[in-house]
Amino acid sequence: MNFCIASVEYFNNFGFDTTDWRKSTDGTKAIVHDRFIHILIPNYLEDSNIQTYLYPSAELDSILNSEEWV
């Protein structure tokens, strides 16, 4: 399973409603399961605006437990 992180503005530009998505503490980034992303952004793995992380992973845990997200 993968999760994707990008700016809220970037996701919104593709037509996503990020209202209920988990966001960074400053509200500028959002995280969502990749099964939603691939619908409107089929090449998301090649998109440099989207960071994709395997779940579970120490890397994603570290990001989500950082001051930026907690």
DSSP file (Angstrom, degrees, kcal/mol; ACC not computed):
  #  RESIDUE AA STRUCTURE BP1 BP2  ACC     N-H-->O    O-->H-N    N-H-->O    O-->H-N    TCO  KAPPA ALPHA  PHI   PSI    X-CA   Y-CA   Z-CA
    1    1 A M              0   0    0      0, 0.0    54,-3.0     0, 0.0     2,-0.3   0.000 360.0 360.0 360.0 140.1    0.0    0.0    0.0
    2    2 A N  E     -A   54   0A   0     52,-0.2    32,-2.2    50,-0.0     2,-0.4  -0.905 360.0-156.6-123.1 150.7    1.3    3.5   -0.8
    3    3 A F  E     -AB  53  33A   0     50,-2.7    50,-3.0    -2,-0.3     2,-0.4  -0.952  12.3-146.4-122.6 148.2    0.5    7.0    0.3
    4    4 A C  E     -AB  52  32A   0     28,-3.2    28,-2.0    -2,-0.4     2,-0.4  -0.918   7.5-164.6-118.8 139.9    1.1   10.2   -1.6
    5    5 A I  E     +AB  51  31A   0     46,-2.7    46,-2.9    -2,-0.4     2,-0.3  -0.983  25.3 137.9-122.9 132.8    2.0   13.6   -0.3
    6    6 A A  E     - B   0  30A   0     24,-1.7    24,-2.8    -2,-0.4    44,-0.1  -0.938  57.4 -67.1-156.5 175.2    1.8   16.8   -2.3
    7    7 A S  E  >  - B   0  29A   0     42,-0.4     4,-2.2    -2,-0.3    22,-0.3  -0.424  38.7-126.9 -70.3 147.4    0.6   20.4   -1.9
    8    8 A V  H  > S+     0   0    0     20,-2.7     4,-2.9     1,-0.2     5,-0.2   0.907 112.2  55.3 -57.6 -43.1   -3.1   20.9   -1.3
    9    9 A E  H  > S+     0   0    0     19,-0.5     4,-2.0     1,-0.2    -1,-0.2   0.902 106.4  50.5 -58.7 -42.8   -3.0   23.4   -4.1
   10   10 A Y  H  > S+     0   0    0      2,-0.2     4,-0.7     1,-0.2    -1,-0.2   0.943 112.8  45.1 -62.9 -48.4   -1.6   20.8   -6.5
   11   11 A F  H ><>S+     0   0    0     -4,-2.2     5,-1.7     1,-0.2     3,-1.2   0.915 112.0  52.6 -61.2 -42.7   -4.2   18.2   -5.6
   12   12 A N  H ><5S+     0   0    0     -4,-2.9     3,-1.7     1,-0.3    -1,-0.2   0.843  99.5  63.2 -63.8 -33.1   -7.0   20.8   -5.9
   13   13 A N  H 3<5S+     0   0    0     -4,-2.0    -1,-0.3     1,-0.3    -2,-0.2   0.746 101.8  51.9 -62.8 -22.9   -5.8   21.8   -9.4
   14   14 A F  T <<5S-     0   0    0     -3,-1.2    -1,-0.3    -4,-0.7    -2,-0.2   0.442 127.7 -99.6 -91.7  -1.3   -6.6   18.2  -10.5
   15   15 A G  T < 5S+     0   0    0     -3,-1.7    -3,-0.2     1,-0.3     2,-0.2   0.520  72.4 146.5  98.1   6.3  -10.1   18.5   -9.0
   16   16 A F      < -     0   0    0     -5,-1.7     2,-0.8     1,-0.1    -1,-0.3  -0.499  46.5-136.6 -74.1 145.1   -9.6   16.6   -5.7
   17   17 A D        +     0   0    0     -2,-0.2     3,-0.4     1,-0.1    -1,-0.1  -0.890  25.3 177.3 -99.3 102.6  -11.6   17.8   -2.7
   18   18 A T    >   +     0   0    0     -2,-0.8     3,-1.4     1,-0.2    -1,-0.1   0.268  43.2 114.5 -91.2  11.3   -9.0   17.7    0.0
   19   19 A T  T 3  S+     0   0    0      1,-0.3    -1,-0.2     3,-0.0    -3,-0.0   0.872  85.9  31.3 -51.0 -45.5  -11.3   19.1    2.7
   20   20 A D  T 3  S+     0   0    0     -3,-0.4    -1,-0.3     2,-0.1     2,-0.1   0.311  95.4 111.8-100.8   8.4  -11.2   15.9    4.8
   21   21 A W  S <  S-     0   0    0     -3,-1.4     2,-0.2     1,-0.1    11,-0.1  -0.487  79.7 -98.2 -79.2 151.9   -7.7   14.7    4.0
   22   22 A R  E     -C   31   0A   0      9,-0.6     9,-2.1    -2,-0.1     2,-0.3  -0.519  50.0-167.2 -67.7 135.5   -5.0   14.7    6.6
   23   23 A K  E     -C   30   0A   0      7,-0.2     7,-0.2    -2,-0.2     5,-0.0  -0.854  24.8 -96.3-126.2 159.2   -2.9   17.8    6.2
   24   24 A S    >   -     0   0    0      5,-2.1     3,-1.8    -2,-0.3    45,-0.3  -0.206  50.4 -97.4 -62.9 164.5    0.4   19.2    7.5
   25   25 A T  T 3  S+     0   0    0     43,-3.4    44,-0.1     1,-0.3    -1,-0.1   0.801 127.1  47.9 -61.0 -29.5    0.2   21.5   10.5
   26   26 A D  T 3  S-     0   0    0     42,-0.4    -1,-0.3     1,-0.0    43,-0.1   0.480 110.6-123.4 -90.2  -1.1    0.4   24.6    8.3
   27   27 A G  S <  S+     0   0    0     -3,-1.8    -2,-0.1     2,-0.1   -19,-0.1   0.551  82.6 109.3  78.2   7.8   -2.3   23.2    6.0
   28   28 A T  S    S+     0   0    0    -20,-0.1   -20,-2.7   -21,-0.1   -19,-0.5   0.709  71.2  49.3 -91.6 -20.5   -0.2   23.4    2.8
   29   29 A K  E     -B    7   0A   0    -22,-0.3    -5,-2.1   -21,-0.1     2,-0.3  -0.876  63.9-164.9-119.6 152.2    0.4   19.6    2.2
   30   30 A A  E     -BC   6  23A   0    -24,-2.8   -24,-1.7    -2,-0.3     2,-0.4  -0.946   7.6-149.3-133.1 155.2   -2.0   16.7    2.1
   31   31 A I  E     +BC   5  22A   0     -9,-2.1    -9,-0.6    -2,-0.3     2,-0.3  -0.973  22.9 162.9-125.1 140.6   -1.6   12.9    2.3
   32   32 A V  E     -B    4   0A   0    -28,-2.0   -28,-3.2    -2,-0.4     2,-0.1  -0.989  43.9 -90.4-153.3 154.2   -3.9   10.4    0.7
   33   33 A H  E >>  -B    3   0A   0     -2,-0.3     3,-1.7   -30,-0.2     4,-0.9  -0.421  37.8-124.2 -65.7 140.9   -3.9    6.7   -0.3
   34   34 A D  H 3> S+     0   0    0    -32,-2.2     4,-2.2     1,-0.3     5,-0.2   0.684 102.6  76.4 -65.2 -17.8   -2.6    6.2   -3.9
   35   35 A R  H 34 S+     0   0    0    -33,-0.3    -1,-0.3     1,-0.2     4,-0.2   0.789 100.2  44.3 -64.7 -24.5   -5.7    4.4   -5.0
   36   36 A F  H X> S+     0   0    0     -3,-1.7     3,-0.8     2,-0.1     4,-0.7   0.841 110.8  54.1 -82.3 -36.9   -7.5    7.8   -5.1
   37   37 A I  H >X S+     0   0    0     -4,-0.9     4,-2.6     1,-0.2     3,-0.8   0.905  97.7  61.2 -65.8 -43.5   -4.6    9.6   -6.8
   38   38 A H  H 3< S+     0   0    0     -4,-2.2    -1,-0.2     1,-0.2    -2,-0.1   0.675  92.8  68.5 -64.6 -15.0   -4.3    7.2   -9.8
   39   39 A I  H <4 S+     0   0    0     -3,-0.8    -1,-0.2    -4,-0.2    -2,-0.2   0.945 119.2  16.2 -67.3 -47.9   -7.8    8.0  -10.9
   40   40 A L  H << S+     0   0    0     -3,-0.8    -2,-0.2    -4,-0.7    -1,-0.1   0.631 136.2  40.6-101.2 -17.5   -7.0   11.6  -11.9
   41   41 A I    ><  +     0   0    0     -4,-2.6     3,-1.6    -5,-0.2    -1,-0.2  -0.659  64.2 172.4-129.6  76.4   -3.3   11.4  -12.1
   42   42 A P  T 3  S+     0   0    0      0, 0.0     3,-0.3     0, 0.0    -1,-0.1   0.769  80.2  48.7 -61.1 -26.9   -2.5    8.1  -13.7
   43   43 A N  T >  S+     0   0    0      1,-0.2     3,-2.0     2,-0.1     4,-0.4  -0.056  70.5 131.7-100.8  33.0    1.3    8.8  -14.0
   44   44 A Y  G X   +     0   0    0     -3,-1.6     3,-1.0     1,-0.3     6,-0.2   0.775  64.3  63.8 -58.7 -28.2    1.6   10.0  -10.3
   45   45 A L  G 3  S+     0   0    0     -3,-0.3    -1,-0.3     1,-0.2     7,-0.1   0.751 107.5  43.1 -68.3 -21.6    4.7    7.8   -9.8
   46   46 A E  G <  S+     0   0    0     -3,-2.0     2,-0.6     3,-0.0    -1,-0.2   0.388  90.2 106.5-100.2   0.7    6.5    9.9  -12.4
   47   47 A D    X   -     0   0    0     -3,-1.0     3,-1.6    -4,-0.4    -6,-0.0  -0.730  57.0-157.6 -88.6 116.2    5.2   13.2  -11.1
   48   48 A S  T 3  S+     0   0    0     -2,-0.6    -1,-0.1     1,-0.3    -4,-0.0   0.614  90.0  64.9 -70.3 -11.1    7.9   15.2   -9.3
   49   49 A N  T 3  S+     0   0    0      1,-0.1     2,-0.5   -43,-0.0   -42,-0.4   0.588  96.7  65.3 -83.7 -10.9    5.2   17.2   -7.4
   50   50 A I    <   -     0   0    0     -3,-1.6     2,-0.5    -6,-0.2   -44,-0.2  -0.954  68.2-156.4-118.3 126.3    4.0   14.0   -5.6
   51   51 A Q  E     -A    5   0A   0    -46,-2.9   -46,-2.7    -2,-0.5     2,-0.4  -0.887  13.1-157.4 -99.6 129.6    6.1   12.1   -3.1
   52   52 A T  E     -A    4   0A   0     -2,-0.5     2,-0.4   -48,-0.2   -48,-0.2  -0.908   9.8-173.5-112.9 133.9    5.0    8.4   -2.8
   53   53 A Y  E     -A    3   0A   0    -50,-3.0   -50,-2.7    -2,-0.4     2,-0.2  -0.978  24.1-121.6-130.8 138.3    5.8    6.4    0.3
   54   54 A L  E     -A    2   0A   0     -2,-0.4     6,-0.4   -52,-0.2   -52,-0.2  -0.521  38.3-113.7 -71.8 140.0    5.3    2.7    1.1
   55   55 A Y  S    S+     0   0    0    -54,-3.0     2,-0.1     1,-0.2     3,-0.0  -0.995  97.5  32.2-124.7 130.9    3.1    2.0    4.1
   56   56 A P  S    S+     0   0    0      0, 0.0     2,-0.3     0, 0.0    -1,-0.2   0.528  90.9 132.0 -80.5 147.8    4.1    0.7    6.6
   57   57 A S     >  -     0   0    0     -2,-0.1     4,-2.2     1,-0.1     5,-0.2  -0.975  61.3-126.4-156.8 150.8    7.6    2.2    6.4
   58   58 A A  H  > S+     0   0    0     -2,-0.3     4,-2.4     1,-0.2     5,-0.2   0.854 110.6  58.1 -64.6 -34.8   10.0    3.9    8.8
   59   59 A E  H  > S+     0   0    0      2,-0.2     4,-1.9     1,-0.2    -1,-0.2   0.936 109.2  42.3 -63.0 -47.3   10.4    6.7    6.3
   60   60 A L  H  > S+     0   0    0     -6,-0.4     4,-2.8     2,-0.2     5,-0.2   0.909 113.5  53.0 -66.9 -41.5    6.6    7.5    6.2
   61   61 A D  H  X S+     0   0    0     -4,-2.2     4,-1.4     1,-0.2    -1,-0.2   0.910 108.7  50.8 -58.0 -42.2    6.4    7.1   10.0
   62   62 A S  H  < S+     0   0    0     -4,-2.4     4,-0.3     2,-0.2    -1,-0.2   0.908 111.9  46.8 -63.6 -42.2    9.2    9.6   10.4
   63   63 A I  H >< S+     0   0    0     -4,-1.9     3,-1.4     1,-0.2     6,-0.3   0.945 113.6  46.8 -64.4 -48.7    7.6   12.1    8.2
   64   64 A L  H 3< S+     0   0    0     -4,-2.8    -1,-0.2     1,-0.3    -2,-0.2   0.692 113.0  50.1 -71.7 -17.5    4.1   11.9    9.8
   65   65 A N  T 3< S+     0   0    0     -4,-1.4    -1,-0.3    -5,-0.2    -2,-0.2   0.369  91.7 104.4 -97.6   3.3    5.6   12.1   13.3
   66   66 A S  S X> S-     0   0    0     -3,-1.4     4,-1.9    -4,-0.3     3,-1.4  -0.313  90.1-103.2 -79.1 167.2    7.7   15.2   12.4
   67   67 A E  T 34 S+     0   0    0      1,-0.3   -42,-0.1     2,-0.2    -1,-0.1   0.772 119.0  66.1 -60.8 -25.8    6.8   18.7   13.6
   68   68 A E  T 34 S+     0   0    0      1,-0.2   -43,-3.4    -5,-0.1   -42,-0.4   0.784 116.0  24.9 -66.0 -26.8    5.5   19.4   10.1
   69   69 A W  T <4        0   0    0     -3,-1.4    -2,-0.2    -6,-0.3    -1,-0.2   0.592 360.0 360.0-115.5 -15.2    2.7   16.8   10.5
   70   70 A V     <        0   0    0     -4,-1.9    -3,-0.2    -5,-0.0    -2,-0.1   0.415 360.0 360.0-106.3 360.0    2.0   16.5   14.2
